[in-house]
């Protein structure tokens, strides 16, 4: 009888033993106290990891020390273990350097940009009716951001700033007319967090700039990194199948999409010459369409 009980317990626990140790996901935290750009993204990753506990076992999801985007890239490329997962847009170069999950985290909503501007410049932007007029306005960006090269290749002048919060300050304190293109996913929270301190800051009301910028989760190209990526992909696919991906997306961005009135804005499209051919544009359920 005791032998049968022992065999039963072995059968019960052997599958769990094969799962191995905790899988460690170390992510980059906000770049400032009021930076909430990636809250939804990390919530989505956590949901994907929870959905795969039976298959992969326990996990740890914890923040690294605060890092600029350039440092995040360096830490992940060097496999320093200070960072094991990163959020970043795709590019030909990046797909050669790192392991990724080719599912746009936010349905590529971040590809659609509205402009943060200085209130004194509102009349200038109200008169813009074509892309060539828009290109005459310098665009403010963070140093090393992936879309800098996209904007420059389209003919925009890009003004880079090292520190994220300083971009907003320079936008409103400069005497020159400039703009800060922000993804639909981030602009309202950024604006609301700063509007009292920077009362000249405003969201431009008529323009929607689009350049394809699918944003993925990224990992190191080691066996460990590839395993972290496989689990994230399996989890995201489960969330897509059971509808939780759509529910989380709508909870995070449904009101934002409505408040920014995307359907009625003038849409200006530019190309992204950095896109790899692996982008899954054919899978329509992965992408947001502002016209629908």
C-alpha distance (Angstrom), angle and dihedral (degrees) to the residues before:
residue distance angle dihedral
X1 . . .
X2 3.81 . .
X3 3.79 90.2 .
X4 3.82 91.5 53.4
X5 3.81 90.7 49.5
X6 3.80 90.4 50.7
X7 3.80 91.6 50.3
X8 3.82 89.6 49.4
X9 3.80 92.0 52.6
X10 3.81 91.5 47.7
X11 3.79 90.9 52.1
X12 3.79 89.7 48.6
X13 3.81 97.4 50.7
X14 3.81 103.9 31.8
X15 3.84 93.8 81.4
X16 3.80 89.5 52.5
X17 3.79 91.9 49.0
X18 3.78 89.7 57.7
X19 3.77 90.6 59.8
X20 3.80 91.9 75.7
X21 3.78 129.1 -160.0
X22 3.77 127.8 -21.3
X23 3.80 114.7 -68.5
X24 3.79 108.7 -126.8
X25 3.80 120.8 -141.3
X26 3.82 111.2 -176.3
X27 3.79 110.4 -173.5
X28 3.80 134.3 -172.1
X29 3.82 113.3 -100.9
X30 3.83 125.7 -141.6
X31 3.80 115.1 -61.4
X32 3.81 91.5 -131.5
X33 3.80 140.0 11.0
X34 3.81 91.8 -93.6
X35 3.83 97.7 40.2
X36 3.83 107.5 115.9
X37 3.81 99.0 156.6
X38 3.79 96.5 121.1
X39 3.81 104.8 35.8
X40 3.82 92.3 107.4
X41 3.82 92.4 44.6
X42 3.80 94.4 55.5
X43 3.81 91.1 42.6
X44 3.80 87.6 54.5
X45 3.81 92.1 49.7
X46 3.81 90.3 49.0
X47 3.82 90.0 51.6
X48 3.83 89.5 50.1
X49 3.81 91.6 50.9
X50 3.81 91.7 47.3
X51 3.81 89.8 51.0
X52 3.82 91.1 56.0
X53 3.82 101.0 45.6
X54 3.79 92.8 108.2
X55 3.80 91.5 54.6
X56 3.81 102.0 36.0
X57 3.80 105.4 20.8
X58 3.81 129.4 -138.5
X59 3.78 125.3 -4.4
X60 3.79 141.3 -171.2
X61 3.81 120.3 -138.3
X62 3.80 111.1 -173.9
X63 3.82 139.2 150.3
X64 3.78 126.2 -105.3
X65 3.77 123.5 -141.3
X66 3.80 113.1 -72.1
X67 3.81 111.4 -75.7
X68 3.79 138.0 179.7
X69 3.80 115.3 -122.5
X70 3.81 91.1 -104.3
X71 3.79 90.9 54.7
X72 3.80 92.2 47.1
X73 3.78 88.4 57.8
X74 3.80 92.8 47.7
X75 3.80 93.5 49.1
X76 3.79 93.8 48.6
X77 3.81 94.2 44.9
X78 3.81 91.8 49.6
X79 3.83 92.4 47.5
X80 3.80 88.5 -131.9
X81 3.85 90.7 159.3
X82 3.80 88.2 -129.0
X83 3.81 86.7 105.8
X84 3.81 126.8 20.6
X85 3.82 102.6 170.9
X86 3.78 131.1 36.2
X87 3.80 136.7 -178.4
X88 3.79 113.5 -135.3
X89 3.79 141.5 139.3
X90 3.79 117.7 -96.3
X91 3.80 126.2 -105.0
X92 3.80 137.4 165.8
X93 3.81 91.0 -106.2
X94 3.80 95.2 46.3
X95 3.80 93.4 51.1
X96 3.81 88.5 55.8
X97 3.80 92.2 50.1
X98 3.81 103.9 41.5
X99 3.80 144.7 30.0
X100 3.80 115.2 -108.9
X101 3.80 146.2 179.5
X102 3.81 108.5 -126.5
X103 3.79 96.9 -143.7
X104 3.83 114.3 109.4
X105 3.80 102.6 -122.6
X106 3.81 94.7 -145.4
X107 3.83 97.3 27.4
X108 3.81 83.9 -98.6
X109 3.79 90.9 -71.5
X110 3.81 85.9 143.7
X111 3.82 87.4 67.9
X112 3.81 86.3 75.4
X113 3.80 111.8 77.4
X114 3.76 133.0 -165.7
X115 3.78 121.3 -171.0
X116 3.76 130.1 -110.6
X117 3.80 107.3 -152.0
X118 3.79 143.1 167.3
X119 3.83 112.3 -92.2
X120 3.80 89.8 -128.1
X121 3.83 88.5 65.7
X122 3.83 98.0 51.6
X123 3.81 94.5 106.4
X124 3.82 90.8 52.9
X125 3.80 91.8 55.3
X126 3.81 93.0 43.1
X127 3.83 88.2 63.2
X128 3.83 95.7 52.6
X129 3.80 110.1 110.7
X130 3.82 103.6 158.5
X131 3.78 141.7 33.9
X132 3.80 95.6 -106.5
X133 3.80 90.4 60.0
X134 3.80 90.7 49.3
X135 3.82 91.6 51.1
X136 3.79 89.7 63.7
X137 3.82 89.4 68.6
X138 3.85 114.5 85.0
X139 3.80 112.5 -125.1
X140 3.81 121.5 -138.2
X141 3.80 117.9 -139.6
X142 3.78 141.8 161.0
X143 3.77 120.2 -93.6
X144 3.80 111.8 -90.2
X145 3.80 95.9 8.5
X146 3.78 113.3 155.6
X147 3.79 96.1 -127.4
X148 3.82 93.4 57.4
X149 3.80 90.9 84.8
X150 3.83 91.0 45.7
X151 3.79 92.3 54.9
X152 3.80 92.6 44.5
X153 3.81 92.7 49.1
X154 3.82 88.5 54.0
X155 3.80 91.1 53.8
X156 3.79 102.4 -96.7
X157 3.79 123.0 136.3
X158 3.82 109.3 -125.6
X159 3.82 123.7 -152.9
X160 3.82 109.7 -159.7
X161 3.80 126.3 -153.7
X162 3.82 126.4 -171.6
X163 3.81 97.9 -144.9
X164 3.79 120.5 58.0
X165 3.82 98.4 -143.5
X166 3.79 92.1 48.0
X167 3.81 90.9 64.3
X168 3.81 90.1 68.9
X169 3.79 92.1 46.2
X170 3.80 93.9 50.0
X171 3.80 89.9 47.9
X172 3.79 93.7 59.7
X173 3.80 99.9 33.2
X174 3.80 96.6 49.1
X175 3.79 119.2 98.6
X176 3.82 89.6 -146.4
X177 3.81 126.1 85.3
X178 3.81 109.1 -107.3
X179 3.80 137.2 147.0
X180 3.78 137.3 -145.4
X181 3.85 110.3 -144.7
X182 3.79 109.4 -146.4
X183 3.75 131.2 -173.8
X184 3.79 116.6 -108.2
X185 3.81 86.4 -120.2
X186 3.80 93.9 62.2
X187 3.80 111.9 24.0
X188 3.82 102.3 85.2
X189 3.80 94.7 49.9
X190 3.79 90.7 45.5
X191 3.78 91.9 49.3
X192 3.82 95.8 44.8
X193 3.80 91.6 49.0
X194 3.82 91.6 55.3
X195 3.80 108.6 28.0
X196 3.79 95.5 97.2
X197 3.79 94.6 46.8
X198 3.82 92.3 41.0
X199 3.82 105.1 33.6
X200 3.83 92.5 171.8
X201 3.79 90.3 63.7
X202 3.82 116.3 103.8
X203 3.80 140.9 165.0
X204 3.80 110.7 -115.3
X205 3.82 108.2 -121.0
X206 3.82 108.8 -149.4
X207 3.81 112.7 37.0
X208 3.81 129.1 82.4
X209 3.81 114.9 -177.2
X210 3.81 118.3 -162.7
X211 3.76 131.1 -164.8
X212 3.83 119.7 155.5
X213 3.78 106.4 -106.6
X214 3.81 110.1 160.0
X215 3.78 108.7 -168.8
X216 3.80 119.7 -149.3
X217 3.80 141.7 176.5
X218 3.83 110.5 -98.7
X219 3.81 132.6 -155.6
X220 3.81 139.1 176.8
X221 3.82 118.2 -86.3
X222 3.81 94.7 -115.9
X223 3.80 123.9 110.7
X224 3.79 87.8 -102.9
X225 3.81 91.6 50.7
X226 3.79 91.6 47.8
X227 3.80 90.6 51.6
X228 3.81 90.8 51.0
X229 3.82 88.3 50.6
X230 3.82 93.6 48.1
X231 3.78 91.6 53.0
X232 3.81 92.2 48.2
X233 3.81 90.5 49.3
X234 3.80 93.8 47.7
X235 3.79 89.9 49.5
X236 3.78 95.3 48.1
X237 3.80 90.9 48.9
X238 3.81 89.8 52.5
X239 3.80 90.1 50.7
X240 3.81 90.6 50.4
X241 3.82 91.5 49.4
X242 3.81 95.7 49.0
X243 3.81 94.3 42.6
X244 3.81 96.2 -115.3
X245 3.82 91.8 116.5
X246 3.82 90.6 59.6
X247 3.80 91.9 44.0
X248 3.80 92.9 52.2
X249 3.81 91.2 45.5
X250 3.81 92.4 50.7
X251 3.81 92.8 46.4
X252 3.78 90.7 50.9
X253 3.80 100.5 40.8
X254 3.81 112.5 11.7
X255 3.80 94.4 95.6
X256 3.82 92.1 41.3
X257 3.81 91.4 54.6
X258 3.81 90.4 50.6
X259 3.82 95.5 43.5
X260 3.81 93.0 51.5
X261 3.82 90.9 51.6
X262 3.81 92.7 -137.7
X263 3.81 96.5 174.8
X264 3.80 93.1 62.3
X265 3.80 99.0 45.3
X266 3.82 124.4 103.0
X267 3.80 104.8 -102.5
X268 3.83 117.2 -143.2
X269 3.80 116.4 -174.3
X270 3.81 127.6 -158.8
X271 3.80 129.6 179.4
X272 3.79 126.4 -108.2
X273 3.82 106.7 -141.7
X274 3.81 91.2 -175.7
X275 3.81 96.1 66.6
X276 3.82 117.3 118.5
X277 3.79 119.2 -136.2
X278 3.82 89.7 -115.2
X279 3.82 94.6 77.9
X280 3.86 106.1 122.4
X281 3.82 97.6 -131.3
X282 3.83 91.2 148.6
X283 3.80 92.1 66.7
X284 3.81 97.8 81.0
X285 3.81 95.1 -175.2
X286 3.81 89.2 68.6
X287 3.83 95.0 59.9
X288 3.78 137.6 72.8
X289 3.82 118.6 -132.9
X290 3.84 115.8 -164.0
X291 3.80 92.2 -160.3
X292 3.82 93.3 65.2
